[in-house]
């Protein structure tokens, strides 16, 4: 079976907190977040590669990694290939990480039911209110926030759940992040929360965000600490160009 991918990172120390991982960037996405840094990937650019070819590369790197992560784009749009990939990764003895926008609870449920997710990472863009969410994802998908909530309910069975929010100052208020994290924490009590730095690139979906303010790492730490205390969260991190830091 083939999957359409954009690229592979054979050893990453930033995609799964505290764990070296092999990262596969799946091509294509059902969101069009205006501030996304990967327009070619969103539009489906990439190449079809046999799952077994990727597995051979993973085997060669298996001594140096703990996880294989599927990211994107949106990996669950290729659920059959993703399932085959993760099934073969587990046979090697490695753990599987899914980085998803949580819009496809049917796919998430299928993978969780077969015990194929060890780490679940998801970007919660803003508070889980439909019209607010549409603005952040750049498309109107009816029922999207309910679908995301359903995915979060499903992954309560997963040991390692990471909920991320990228702070784009012109689109988000700190109160939006607080509300998003509060709603997510009510569903997944053991989740880790990560405040991410927005950093523009030439492949932005909407190039007006090239002039967006970059929030410094230390400022992000201060913001994350205030949210952590206000909501009463246990595990909060900041991820930026400077690295990953526990708050």
C-alpha positions in Angstrom: 0.0 0.0 0.0 1.2 3.5 -0.8 0.8 6.8 1.2 1.3 10.3 -0.1 3.9 12.1 1.9 5.8 15.4 1.6 8.9 14.5 3.6 10.5 12.4 6.4 12.6 13.5 9.3 14.6 10.4 10.5 15.4 11.7 14.0 13.5 14.5 15.7 13.8 15.6 19.4 11.0 18.1 19.3 7.9 16.3 17.9 7.2 14.0 20.9 8.2 15.7 24.1 11.2 13.9 25.7 11.4 11.2 23.1 13.4 10.8 19.8 11.1 10.1 16.9 11.0 9.3 13.2 8.5 11.8 11.6 6.5 11.3 8.4 4.8 14.3 6.9 1.5 13.2 5.3 0.4 15.3 2.3 -3.0 17.0 2.1 -5.3 18.6 4.7 -9.0 19.4 5.2 -8.2 22.6 7.0 -6.7 25.7 5.5 -5.5 27.6 8.5 -4.4 31.0 7.2 -1.3 31.1 9.4 -0.2 27.6 8.5 3.5 27.5 7.4 3.1 24.6 4.9 1.0 25.6 2.0 2.4 23.0 -0.5 1.6 20.3 2.0 -1.9 21.6 2.6 -2.5 21.6 -1.2 -1.4 18.0 -1.4 2.0 18.3 -3.0 4.2 15.2 -2.4 4.8 11.7 -3.7 3.3 8.3 -3.2 5.6 5.9 -1.3 5.1 2.3 -0.4 4.6 1.8 3.3 7.1 -1.1 3.3 9.7 1.3 1.9 9.2 3.6 4.8 9.3 0.7 7.2 12.7 -0.3 6.0 14.0 3.2 6.7 12.4 3.1 10.2 14.1 -0.3 10.8 17.5 1.3 10.0 16.9 4.0 12.5 15.2 1.9 15.1 18.2 1.9 17.4 18.0 5.7 17.9 14.2 6.3 18.1 11.3 5.5 20.4 8.4 6.7 18.3 7.2 6.9 14.8 5.0 10.0 14.3 2.5 10.6 11.5 1.9 14.3 11.0 0.9 16.6 8.2 -1.2 17.9 6.6 -3.8 15.5 8.1 -2.7 11.8 8.3 -6.2 10.5 9.0 -7.3 11.5 5.5 -5.2 8.4 4.5 -6.6 6.1 7.2 -5.9 2.8 5.4 -2.3 3.6 4.8 -1.9 5.1 8.2 -3.3 2.0 9.8 -1.0 -0.3 7.9 2.0 1.9 8.7 1.3 1.9 12.5 0.5 -1.8 12.5 4.0 -2.6 11.0 5.7 0.0 13.3 4.2 -1.9 16.3 5.6 -5.2 15.0 9.1 -3.6 15.0 8.6 -2.8 18.7 8.4 0.9 18.4 5.6 3.3 19.6 3.2 5.2 17.4 2.5 8.9 17.5 -0.4 10.6 15.7 -0.3 14.4 15.2 -3.8 15.3 14.0 -6.3 18.1 13.9 -8.9 15.7 15.5 -11.5 16.3 12.8 -11.9 12.6 12.0 -13.1 10.8 15.2 -14.0 7.7 13.1 -10.3 7.2 12.1 -9.1 8.0 15.6 -11.5 5.4 17.1 -10.3 2.8 14.6 -6.7 3.3 15.6 -7.3 3.4 19.3 -9.5 0.3 19.2 -6.6 -1.5 17.6 -4.1 -0.1 20.2 -2.2 1.7 17.5 -1.7 5.1 19.2 0.8 5.6 22.1 1.1 9.4 21.7 -1.7 11.6 20.5 -0.9 15.2 19.6 -3.6 17.6 18.5 -3.7 21.3 17.7 -6.7 22.9 19.5 -6.8 26.2 17.5 -9.1 28.2 19.8 -12.1 27.9 22.1 -14.3 25.0 20.9 -17.1 27.2 19.5 -18.0 26.6 15.9 -17.8 30.1 14.4 -14.6 30.9 16.3 -13.0 27.7 15.0 -14.0 28.4 11.4 -12.0 31.7 11.5 -8.9 29.9 12.7 -9.1 26.9 10.3 -10.0 29.0 7.2 -13.0 26.8 6.2 -16.5 26.2 7.3 -17.0 22.6 8.4 -20.4 22.0 10.0 -20.1 20.2 13.3 -16.3 20.5 13.5 -16.0 21.4 17.2 -18.3 18.5 18.1 -16.1 16.2 16.0 -13.0 17.4 17.8 -14.6 16.9 21.2 -15.5 13.3 20.1 -11.9 12.6 19.2 -10.8 13.9 22.6 -13.2 11.6 24.3 -11.9 8.6 22.4 -8.2 9.3 23.2 -8.9 9.3 27.0 -7.7 5.7 26.6 -4.3 6.9 25.3 -1.6 7.2 28.0 0.2 10.2 26.4 -2.0 13.0 25.1 -0.5 16.4 24.0 -2.8 19.3 23.3 -1.2 22.2 21.5 -2.2 25.8 20.7 -0.2 28.1 18.5 -0.3 31.7 19.7 -1.0 33.9 16.7 -1.5 37.3 18.4 -3.7 38.8 15.7 -6.1 35.9 15.8 -6.1 34.8 19.4 -6.5 36.5 22.8 -5.0 34.8 25.9 -8.6 34.3 27.1 -9.2 32.2 24.0 -6.3 29.9 24.9 -7.5 29.7 28.5 -11.0 28.7 27.3 -9.7 26.2 24.8 -7.5 24.5 27.4 -10.2 24.5 30.0 -12.6 22.7 27.7 -10.0 20.2 26.5 -8.9 19.5 30.1 -12.5 18.8 31.1 -12.5 16.0 28.5 -8.9 14.7 28.8 -7.8 15.2 32.4 -4.3 13.7 32.0 -3.3 15.8 29.0 -0.1 17.7 28.6 -0.7 21.3 27.3 1.7 23.1 25.0 1.8 26.7 24.0 3.5 27.0 20.7 5.3 30.0 19.1 4.0 31.2 15.7 6.9 31.7 13.4 6.2 32.8 9.8 7.7 31.1 6.7 7.6 31.8 3.0 5.1 28.9 2.6 2.3 30.5 4.6 -1.2 29.8 3.4 -1.9 33.6 3.8 1.2 35.6 3.3 -0.2 38.6 5.2 1.0 36.7 8.3 4.6 37.2 7.2 4.3 40.5 9.2 2.8 38.9 12.2 4.4 39.6 15.6 6.7 36.9 16.8 6.2 36.3 20.5 9.4 35.7 22.4 10.0 32.4 24.2 10.2 34.0 27.6 6.9 35.9 27.0 5.3 32.6 26.0 6.5 31.0 29.2 5.0 33.9 31.2 1.7 33.5 29.4 1.6 29.7 29.8 2.4 30.0 33.5 -0.5 32.3 34.1 -2.9 30.0 32.3 -1.6 27.0 34.1 -2.2 28.7 37.5 -5.6 30.1 36.6 -7.0 26.8 35.3 -5.1 24.5 37.6 -3.2 22.5 35.0 -0.5 20.0 36.0 1.7 19.7 32.9 2.3 22.7 30.7 5.1 23.3 28.2 6.3 26.0 25.7 7.6 25.0 22.3 9.4 27.6 20.2 12.4 28.0 18.0 14.4 28.2 21.2 13.3 24.7 22.2 10.9 23.0 24.5 10.6 24.1 28.1 8.4 22.9 31.0 6.5 25.6 32.8 
